[in-house]
Amino acid sequence: MYGLIASAALIATASAVTTNYTSTVDPTKISIPSTPQTTSYDVTTECTYYQPPVPINLGDWPTNWKVATTNNMNQTAEFQALYNSIDWTKAPNVQPHTMGADGALSTTGYDVTNDPDCWWTASGCVTPKFPGVLKDISACAEPETWGLTYDDGPNCSHNAFYDFLQQQNLKASMFYIGSNVMNWPYGAQRGVKDGHHIAVHTWSHPMMTTLTNQDVLAELYYATKMIKYVTGLTPLYWRPPLGDVDDRVRWIASQLNLTAIIWNLDTDDWAAGVTVTVQQVQQNYQDFITMGTNGTFTNSGNIVLSHEINNMTMGFAETYIPQIKKAYKNILDVATCMNITHPYVESSVSFPAFSSSNGVSPGASGSSSSGGSSSSSGSAPSSTRSNAALVVAAVFACIAFF
C-alpha cells in the first residue's frame, strides 16, 4: 500500500538542511506575454533568445549545461552552508561508479546479483536497502492508468505540444533540467500556468552515480533553486537522468526532500534515429497501448518515460495520445495518479486526489490556469525557505511504502 507518511529520520534531516530557495514569482498569478517566442510554432522563432521574466545573473548560477560544481559554485558560502548542514557520517559508504570505454556505465567489480546499493542501472532496483532513504515511485498505483511524463524540458520549441496537451485536457509530470529553465524561463512558467506537475531533472543531465557527493548535491540543489526562482515552486520530486540512481544518490536527494520518480515503460523516443529506429519507437507505443486493453494493468498502472527533447519526441506523443486515451481509463500526471496533493513545498498550489480526476487530471489548483490564487494564503511569493518549510513538506509530502 502506498501512503503518505513522514519518518522521524527524514524530518530530523530536513530540519538540519540549510537552503536558500528564493523567488519573487507568485505561481498562482503567472502571466505569459504574447510574443513570437511564446506563441509561434516555428522552431527558429520559438528558440530565439528573449529577456527573462526575472533577472538572471549568470555569476550566481552554475555554468550552463556543465556539472553544477565546475565553476566553483561548490565553494560559495551558500553551498558550503548547505553541504556542512548535512551529517555526511550517516551517508551510505558507496563509491561513485565509472564509465566504460564504450561510454556506458561499467558494472565491472559490482555485485549485480546481490545489488547491495540498490543501483537501478544494474538491477532495476527501486526499493532502497539503506535506511532513511526515500523510496522510488516507479508505477502509478491506480489500475488502468497511464502515468504521463516528459523529461528534458522546458524545450524552447514546445508551444505546439503544450497547446496540444491543453486541447486534450491532459496534465503531465514535467521533469525540467535546471539549465533549460535558466535558458527558457517562460517555457517553465508555462508548465506551471498550464497546471502540469513540475519536477527536477538535475542541472546538466549527468549520470548521477558517477559524480562525487558534492556534485550530486549541487546538481539537485541548483536545479531545484532555479525552478523555484523562475516559477515560485519548490519541487519535492525528481528523476535521475537515464534512471541512474543508487542508495548514495537517493540519500543525498533525501536530504533535500526529493523523491525519485522512475518508470516501468520506456518509449525510447529520445533515441529514435540514433540508437533505435523510428519504427521501433512506434512499435513501443503500440505495444504499450495494447497493454491498456489486454489486462496487463488491471491491478495497477504504469509510468511511461517519454521526452519533450525535440519535435520528433513531442510528435510521437501527439500521434499516439488519442489511442492511449481510448486504451486506458486514466491518463494522469504522477502526482495525481499517486494521490500526492502537495508535490511542492508551497501550499499555494495543490493537485486533485485521484478520485476527483475523472480519468484526466484537472491540473494544479491555485495555478494560473485554474483562475487565480484562491488558495494562495499558504505561501508568500518571495521567501528564503530552509528549515521550517522543509519540515512541513516532510510531514505532508514525503512518501514511502509501508
BAVEX-329552 format. One record per residue (C-alpha): residue number from 1; residue in three letters; z, y, x. Coordinates in Angstrom, 2 decimals, padded with zeros to 5 digits. Layout:
<sites>
i/aa/z/y/x
NUM/ala/Z/Y/X
...
</sites>
This chain:
<sites>
i/aa/z/y/x
1/met/000.00/000.00/000.00
2/tyr/-000.99/003.37/001.28
3/gly/001.56/006.10/000.66
4/leu/002.74/009.49/001.73
5/ile/005.79/009.38/003.98
6/ala/007.30/011.31/006.82
7/ser/009.09/009.41/009.52
8/ala/012.11/010.92/011.19
9/ala/010.47/010.44/014.55
10/leu/007.43/012.44/013.54
11/ile/009.49/015.24/012.03
12/ala/011.50/015.46/015.22
13/thr/008.32/015.58/017.25
14/ala/006.80/018.28/015.05
15/ser/009.88/020.48/015.28
16/ala/009.66/020.44/019.05
17/val/005.99/021.32/019.40
18/thr/005.11/024.93/020.18
19/thr/001.73/026.03/018.79
20/asn/000.06/029.39/018.28
21/tyr/-002.33/028.92/015.37
22/thr/-003.18/032.37/014.01
23/ser/-005.72/033.83/011.61
24/thr/-006.45/036.92/009.57
25/val/-008.65/034.90/007.21
26/asp/-007.40/034.02/003.73
27/pro/-009.07/030.67/002.95
28/thr/-008.82/031.36/-000.78
29/lys/-010.85/034.58/-000.51
30/ile/-013.69/033.73/001.86
31/ser/-016.87/035.67/001.19
32/ile/-020.10/034.68/002.93
33/pro/-022.53/037.59/003.36
34/ser/-026.08/037.12/002.17
35/thr/-028.01/037.27/005.43
36/pro/-031.10/035.44/006.70
37/gln/-028.86/033.14/008.75
38/thr/-026.71/032.15/005.75
39/thr/-029.50/031.82/003.17
40/ser/-032.68/030.73/004.91
41/tyr/-033.96/027.16/005.12
42/asp/-035.96/027.97/008.25
43/val/-034.22/026.42/011.26
44/thr/-035.14/029.21/013.68
45/thr/-033.83/031.85/011.31
46/glu/-030.65/029.95/010.47
47/cys/-029.86/029.38/014.13
48/thr/-030.30/032.99/015.26
49/tyr/-027.10/034.47/016.67
50/tyr/-025.06/036.73/014.42
51/gln/-021.93/038.80/014.76
52/pro/-018.98/036.58/013.82
53/pro/-016.76/037.47/010.85
54/val/-013.75/037.56/013.20
55/pro/-013.74/038.87/016.76
56/ile/-014.13/036.10/019.33
57/asn/-013.14/036.91/022.90
58/leu/-014.65/034.12/024.99
59/gly/-011.91/034.52/027.59
60/asp/-009.35/033.37/025.03
61/trp/-011.05/030.04/024.47
62/pro/-012.25/027.00/026.43
63/thr/-015.81/027.09/027.74
64/asn/-018.33/026.31/025.04
65/trp/-019.19/022.58/024.99
66/lys/-017.10/021.80/028.07
67/val/-013.92/019.73/028.18
68/ala/-011.26/022.13/026.95
69/thr/-009.47/022.44/030.32
70/thr/-012.49/023.17/032.51
71/asn/-011.96/026.94/032.59
72/asn/-008.23/026.58/033.31
73/met/-007.12/027.04/029.72
74/asn/-004.50/024.42/030.55
75/gln/-002.96/026.92/032.99
76/thr/-002.36/029.60/030.38
77/ala/001.15/030.41/029.25
78/glu/000.22/029.36/025.72
79/phe/-000.96/025.91/026.71
80/gln/001.87/025.38/029.16
81/ala/004.37/026.19/026.40
82/leu/002.69/023.63/024.17
83/tyr/002.48/020.98/026.88
84/asn/006.07/021.44/028.01
85/ser/007.38/021.28/024.44
86/ile/006.26/017.63/024.25
87/asp/008.51/014.89/025.61
88/trp/005.96/013.04/027.73
89/thr/008.52/010.43/028.77
90/lys/008.01/008.96/025.30
91/ala/004.22/008.69/025.65
92/pro/002.56/005.27/025.97
93/asn/002.03/004.22/029.58
94/val/-001.72/003.82/029.19
95/gln/-004.20/004.86/031.85
96/pro/-007.48/006.62/030.97
97/his/-010.48/004.36/030.66
98/thr/-013.67/004.77/032.67
99/met/-017.38/004.88/032.02
100/gly/-019.60/002.18/033.44
101/ala/-022.82/002.66/035.40
102/asp/-024.73/002.32/032.11
103/gly/-022.93/005.34/030.69
104/ala/-020.89/003.25/028.27
105/leu/-017.14/002.77/028.25
106/ser/-016.11/-000.07/030.53
107/thr/-013.71/-002.76/029.32
108/thr/-013.52/-004.35/032.77
109/gly/-009.92/-005.25/033.51
110/tyr/-008.76/-004.62/029.94
111/asp/-007.21/-007.44/027.87
112/val/-009.60/-007.21/024.95
113/thr/-008.23/-010.37/023.34
114/asn/-004.66/-009.11/023.00
115/asp/-005.66/-005.44/022.92
116/pro/-002.23/-004.08/023.93
117/asp/-003.24/-000.43/023.45
118/cys/-004.99/-000.74/020.07
119/trp/-008.20/000.51/021.66
120/trp/-010.71/000.94/018.83
121/thr/-013.73/000.88/021.15
122/ala/-012.74/-002.56/022.47
123/ser/-011.49/-004.21/019.29
124/gly/-011.84/-002.00/016.23
125/cys/-008.03/-001.77/016.05
126/val/-006.73/000.83/013.57
127/thr/-003.05/-000.17/013.36
128/pro/-001.15/001.29/016.33
129/lys/001.06/-001.01/018.38
130/phe/003.12/001.83/019.84
131/pro/005.99/003.17/017.68
132/gly/005.92/006.65/016.19
133/val/002.13/006.89/016.14
134/leu/000.20/007.87/013.03
135/lys/-001.91/005.00/011.68
136/asp/-005.67/005.48/011.35
137/ile/-007.37/005.78/007.99
138/ser/-010.43/003.53/008.07
139/ala/-011.35/002.90/004.44
140/cys/-010.80/004.57/001.08
141/ala/-008.04/002.75/-000.75
142/glu/-009.69/003.12/-004.13
143/pro/-012.20/000.42/-005.18
144/glu/-015.90/001.06/-005.67
145/thr/-015.61/004.26/-003.67
146/trp/-017.96/005.72/-001.06
147/gly/-015.99/007.86/001.37
148/leu/-018.39/010.70/002.16
149/thr/-018.00/012.04/005.71
150/tyr/-020.14/014.09/008.10
151/asp/-019.49/014.62/011.79
152/asp/-020.52/017.23/014.34
153/gly/-020.69/020.32/012.17
154/pro/-020.95/023.02/011.41
155/asn/-024.67/022.75/012.14
156/cys/-026.42/026.12/012.11
157/ser/-029.27/024.65/010.03
158/his/-027.18/023.11/007.26
159/asn/-027.93/025.63/004.49
160/ala/-030.24/023.32/002.54
161/phe/-027.90/020.37/002.99
162/tyr/-024.80/022.22/001.81
163/asp/-026.79/023.62/-001.12
164/phe/-027.81/020.04/-001.94
165/leu/-024.19/018.86/-001.91
166/gln/-023.30/021.71/-004.24
167/gln/-026.10/020.76/-006.60
168/gln/-024.91/017.16/-006.57
169/asn/-021.32/018.30/-007.23
170/leu/-020.13/016.45/-004.13
171/lys/-017.43/017.23/-001.61
172/ala/-017.23/015.56/001.79
173/ser/-014.86/015.31/004.71
174/met/-016.47/017.50/007.35
175/phe/-015.41/016.85/010.94
176/tyr/-016.01/020.10/012.81
177/ile/-016.38/020.49/016.57
178/gly/-014.46/023.47/017.92
179/ser/-017.41/024.71/019.98
180/asn/-019.64/024.64/016.89
181/val/-017.08/026.55/014.85
182/met/-017.00/029.21/017.57
183/asn/-020.81/029.38/017.64
184/trp/-021.41/029.26/013.87
185/pro/-018.26/030.56/012.15
186/tyr/-019.95/031.34/008.83
187/gly/-021.00/027.70/008.71
188/ala/-017.36/026.66/008.98
189/gln/-016.29/029.21/006.40
190/arg/-018.91/027.91/004.02
191/gly/-017.45/024.41/004.34
192/val/-014.11/025.78/003.16
193/lys/-015.63/028.01/000.48
194/asp/-017.57/025.05/-000.95
195/gly/-014.36/023.03/-001.23
196/his/-015.06/020.41/001.42
197/his/-012.26/018.70/003.34
198/ile/-012.34/020.17/006.86
199/ala/-011.03/018.09/009.75
200/val/-011.04/018.22/013.56
201/his/-013.70/016.58/015.76
202/thr/-012.41/017.85/019.15
203/trp/-013.56/020.86/021.14
204/ser/-016.50/019.36/023.05
205/his/-017.06/015.82/021.69
206/pro/-015.91/013.78/024.72
207/met/-014.93/010.13/024.93
208/met/-011.25/010.76/024.38
209/thr/-009.77/007.70/026.09
210/thr/-011.42/008.72/029.38
211/leu/-009.53/012.01/029.50
212/thr/-006.19/012.93/031.04
213/asn/-003.24/013.73/028.80
214/gln/-003.78/017.47/029.31
215/asp/-007.48/017.14/028.48
216/val/-006.76/015.20/025.28
217/leu/-004.16/017.72/024.17
218/ala/-006.44/020.67/024.94
219/glu/-009.42/019.13/023.12
220/leu/-007.37/018.68/019.96
221/tyr/-005.32/021.86/020.20
222/tyr/-008.12/024.34/020.79
223/ala/-010.41/022.75/018.21
224/thr/-007.63/022.96/015.63
225/lys/-006.83/026.51/016.70
226/met/-010.46/027.62/016.38
227/ile/-010.76/026.10/012.90
228/lys/-007.58/027.88/011.88
229/tyr/-008.71/031.18/013.43
230/val/-012.09/031.13/011.65
231/thr/-011.16/029.58/008.29
232/gly/-007.44/030.23/007.85
233/leu/-006.74/026.47/007.55
234/thr/-004.92/024.15/009.96
235/pro/-006.24/020.58/009.56
236/leu/-003.92/017.59/009.65
237/tyr/-006.73/015.06/010.19
238/trp/-009.21/014.40/012.95
239/arg/-011.91/011.97/014.03
240/pro/-012.37/010.78/017.62
241/pro/-015.99/011.07/018.80
242/leu/-017.64/007.63/018.61
243/gly/-014.29/006.34/017.38
244/asp/-012.94/006.20/020.93
245/val/-009.17/006.20/020.45
246/asp/-006.21/004.19/021.68
247/asp/-002.45/004.49/021.29
248/arg/-002.15/007.03/024.11
249/val/-004.66/009.36/022.43
250/arg/-003.15/008.67/018.99
251/trp/000.31/009.52/020.33
252/ile/-000.90/012.86/021.69
253/ala/-002.68/013.61/018.40
254/ser/000.50/012.71/016.54
255/gln/002.36/015.44/018.44
256/leu/000.05/017.87/016.63
257/asn/000.46/016.00/013.33
258/leu/-003.17/014.88/013.46
259/thr/-004.02/011.54/011.83
260/ala/-007.27/009.83/012.83
261/ile/-009.89/009.04/010.20
262/ile/-012.25/006.30/011.36
263/trp/-014.81/004.40/009.23
264/asn/-015.77/000.90/008.19
265/leu/-019.50/001.51/007.73
266/asp/-021.76/003.24/010.27
267/thr/-025.21/004.50/009.28
268/asp/-026.20/005.06/012.94
269/asp/-028.10/008.09/011.63
270/trp/-027.46/010.13/014.79
271/ala/-029.28/007.52/016.89
272/ala/-032.44/007.40/014.79
273/gly/-035.44/007.58/017.10
274/val/-033.16/007.40/020.15
275/thr/-031.43/004.02/020.41
276/val/-032.32/002.68/016.96
277/thr/-035.38/003.09/014.79
278/val/-035.60/005.32/011.76
279/gln/-036.33/002.16/009.77
280/gln/-033.03/000.61/010.91
281/val/-031.07/003.62/009.68
282/gln/-032.92/003.46/006.37
283/gln/-032.05/-000.23/006.13
284/asn/-028.41/000.54/006.89
285/tyr/-028.29/002.93/003.97
286/gln/-029.98/000.41/001.70
287/asp/-027.55/-002.33/002.75
288/phe/-024.55/-000.09/002.11
289/ile/-025.95/000.91/-001.28
290/thr/-026.35/-002.77/-002.18
291/met/-022.69/-003.33/-001.28
292/gly/-021.81/-000.96/-004.11
293/thr/-023.22/-003.37/-006.68
294/asn/-022.64/-006.83/-005.19
295/gly/-018.83/-006.87/-005.30
296/thr/-018.18/-006.01/-001.64
297/phe/-015.98/-003.07/-002.63
298/thr/-014.41/-004.44/-005.80
299/asn/-010.88/-004.16/-004.42
300/ser/-011.14/-001.22/-002.02
301/gly/-013.66/001.34/-000.87
302/asn/-015.42/002.37/002.30
303/ile/-015.61/005.33/004.63
304/val/-019.15/005.90/005.86
305/leu/-019.93/007.52/009.20
306/ser/-022.80/009.98/008.95
307/his/-023.65/013.30/010.57
308/glu/-024.87/016.84/010.00
309/ile/-026.01/016.86/013.61
310/asn/-029.67/017.63/012.80
311/asn/-032.11/017.94/009.94
312/met/-033.06/014.25/010.17
313/thr/-029.49/013.05/009.61
314/met/-028.97/015.54/006.79
315/gly/-032.31/014.47/005.36
316/phe/-031.17/010.85/005.20
317/ala/-028.22/011.97/003.10
318/glu/-030.39/013.92/000.70
319/thr/-032.70/010.93/000.31
320/tyr/-030.04/008.31/-000.37
321/ile/-027.23/010.14/-002.18
322/pro/-028.92/009.76/-005.61
323/gln/-029.00/006.00/-005.06
324/ile/-025.42/005.98/-003.77
325/lys/-024.28/007.75/-006.94
326/lys/-025.86/005.01/-009.04
327/ala/-024.33/002.18/-006.98
328/tyr/-020.75/003.45/-006.62
329/lys/-018.25/004.56/-009.21
330/asn/-016.84/007.24/-006.92
331/ile/-018.28/009.37/-004.10
332/leu/-015.45/011.36/-002.59
333/asp/-014.10/013.13/000.44
334/val/-011.41/011.16/002.25
335/ala/-008.58/013.46/001.17
336/thr/-009.33/012.79/-002.49
337/cys/-010.02/009.08/-002.16
338/met/-006.70/008.65/-000.32
339/asn/-004.72/010.85/-002.74
340/ile/-003.97/013.33/000.04
341/thr/-003.49/016.52/-001.94
342/his/-002.46/018.62/001.07
343/pro/-004.69/017.86/004.08
344/tyr/-003.79/021.18/005.72
345/val/-000.58/022.77/006.93
346/glu/-001.20/025.63/004.50
347/ser/-000.15/025.03/000.89
348/ser/-002.60/027.62/-000.49
349/val/-005.42/025.05/-000.60
350/ser/-004.89/021.65/-002.20
351/phe/-007.07/018.74/-003.23
352/pro/-007.09/016.82/-006.51
353/ala/-005.43/013.46/-006.94
354/phe/-007.86/010.57/-007.19
355/ser/-007.01/010.10/-010.87
356/ser/-008.50/013.51/-011.71
357/ser/-011.67/013.15/-009.66
358/asn/-013.89/011.56/-012.34
359/gly/-016.00/009.90/-009.69
360/val/-016.80/013.05/-007.75
361/ser/-014.32/015.40/-006.17
362/pro/-013.93/018.80/-007.81
363/gly/-013.04/020.01/-004.34
364/ala/-010.24/022.09/-002.99
365/ser/-008.07/024.05/-005.41
366/gly/-007.43/027.54/-004.12
367/ser/-010.64/027.63/-002.08
368/ser/-013.11/030.41/-002.81
369/ser/-015.33/028.09/-004.82
370/ser/-012.55/027.41/-007.30
371/gly/-012.28/031.00/-008.37
372/gly/-009.75/032.76/-006.22
373/ser/-006.23/032.42/-004.95
374/ser/-004.14/031.32/-007.92
375/ser/-002.11/029.05/-005.63
376/ser/-002.11/031.22/-002.55
377/ser/001.55/032.19/-002.58
378/gly/002.50/029.36/-000.23
379/ser/000.75/030.74/002.84
380/ala/000.19/034.12/004.37
381/pro/-003.36/034.71/005.57
382/ser/-002.18/035.74/009.02
383/ser/000.62/034.00/010.84
384/thr/001.78/032.31/014.01
385/arg/002.50/028.75/012.98
386/ser/004.67/026.47/015.04
387/asn/007.80/024.55/014.28
388/ala/008.70/025.17/010.65
389/ala/005.22/024.82/009.17
390/leu/004.59/021.60/011.07
391/val/007.86/020.11/009.87
392/val/006.91/020.90/006.27
393/ala/003.48/019.43/006.88
394/ala/005.07/016.29/008.29
395/val/007.12/015.87/005.12
396/phe/004.27/016.38/002.68
397/ala/001.14/015.33/004.53
398/cys/001.90/012.84/007.31
399/ile/000.73/009.44/006.22
400/ala/001.44/005.90/007.23
401/phe/001.17/002.37/005.93
402/phe/004.31/000.68/004.72
</sites>
